Amino acid sequence: MAQHKEAAAPKAAGRGTYAVGDARRRKILDTAVEHFAQWGFHASSLARIAHDCGITQGGLLHHFRGKEDLLLSVLAQSEQHDVERLFSEPAESVAAYYATVVALAADNARRPGLVRMYNTLVGESGNPGHPAHDYFTQRYARVLAHNVRLLETGVARGELRPGTDCEAVARETLAVMDGLQIQWVLAPAAVDMPALLHAYLDRQLRGISTAGTGLAETAPGAA
């Protein structure tokens, strides 16, 4: 019996070590979000990020191979959060999808550091040499394609009017979402991002839906 207990002890210690490692990794990612938001990628320093996490730069590099790896991990974690939080189930209609998009805007309003980081990095990544250039190029293509498919499905099942220019509508939607994010970051007290996005999508849907109906009156998740 004693031998069995002694054998089990290293496993328990191992689980504790993994938990500490996971917590430290999350701390590094959260801290990196704030640094990338404030200074962008190039002006951010692994040494400063490590210092603000209370670890050495060597300790940080135990979890991430370098600054580029850290950046891409931050972006991947953010996208995974959005997918799991709001887009894990297929939308039943264009209206339901738009309601989820408004909920995402409300969720983002509670994550100002992440939104600031996103805006900063999108601007920087217009340079083809930026380490996030490929990520954002592919992300925009992926999100645009998803929106176009959803709108085309809405046309096919009669929810949207025949002849709707699905790609143009999708591009306009993404442009409004990003534009509202920029305005909100600059003046969060003056810009109700979820409510403004809800109003825009409501008008858009009334213009392209066969029934002329829009979204529910209350912006979901805006409270």
Phi, psi and omega in degrees: 000317180297320180296323179296317179296319180295325180289328182284335185301314179300326179296316179297318179296322179297317179298321178296321179296317178298319181297318178297317179297319178295318179296319180293321178297317178296321178297317179298315181297316180296319179293320179298324177304313181294321180291314180295327178293321185277321188243354187076183183285308190293325183273353176282150184236131175300324180296318180291320178299314179298317180300316181289343175271352181077026179228173177276165177296325176298322177296322177295317182290348173292331182261330183226140186290337181177187184294322180295318178298320178297315179301310182293329177291320177299314181295319179295320180295319180297315181293321179297320178301314182296317181295313182291323184286321191228342187237024182286334179251140179296143181287140180282339182201169175296320179299319179294321178296315179298323177297323178292323177297320177295320177298324177295320177299319177295321178296317179295328179296342177265004179230064187300323180298320181292319180293319177299318180297316181300312181297319180297314184287326177299316178298315180295322190284000171297337175284120182303339180276355181289140183296341179260005183301310181296320181301309183290324177300313181289324180295314179298318178297320181293314181292319178299313181299321179297316180294319179298315179300318181296318179293319178297324176295321178297322176294315184297325181266006174087004179287323180250158184293141174301144180085002177300129178280090189296321180293318179296317179297317181296316179297319179296319179299313179297321180296318179294317180301312182292322179297319178294324177298317179298313180298321181292319179299321182286327183212071186299329181286338184261348185239114175270087188303311180297319182293319180292321178293319177301315181296319180295310182295327176297313179296317180298314183293323178297330181279336184245350180279145182294330180271353181071022181261156180244217181267169173300153188294325182268132177291116183298134175077004184279348182290000000 
